[in-house]
Amino acid sequence: MTTSENLPYDIQERKVIAETSDLRVAEMILAPGQFIPWHRHSHVTDTFFCLEGDLQIEMPRVGNAIRLTVGDSFVVPTPRAHRVSNVGKGLCRFVIVQGVGAYDFVPLPEPPTS
């Protein structure tokens, strides 16, 4: 399924590769300047795999943002607040594995305080 519908934010594309009640795998594409706003998950860990471009993951109380390029991966554990951005000049494409547990998207203020 290829869709960006039903997301609480705008991105170039989202393709769900596999989804069960406690695991989701999706390929996402962010255009230059696009981002997934500050949020957290109650039960799932996000594991990012950068396939193309420059992906930035910001988390409160972390000295520097984490920057991923092609071949890099990073895990954001539950319930850590985070924001994901395309910081490059071209498209940013990544795979995200979300699990194990029921998926939710809890929006947070910009930027969160914890």
Secondary structure, DSSP 4 states (H G I P E B T S, - for coil): -B--TT-SS--SEEEEEEE-SSEEEEEEEE-TT-EEEEEE-SS-EEEEEEEES-EEEE-TT-SS-EEE-TT-EEEE-TT--EEEEE-SSS-EEEEEEEESS----EE-PSSP--
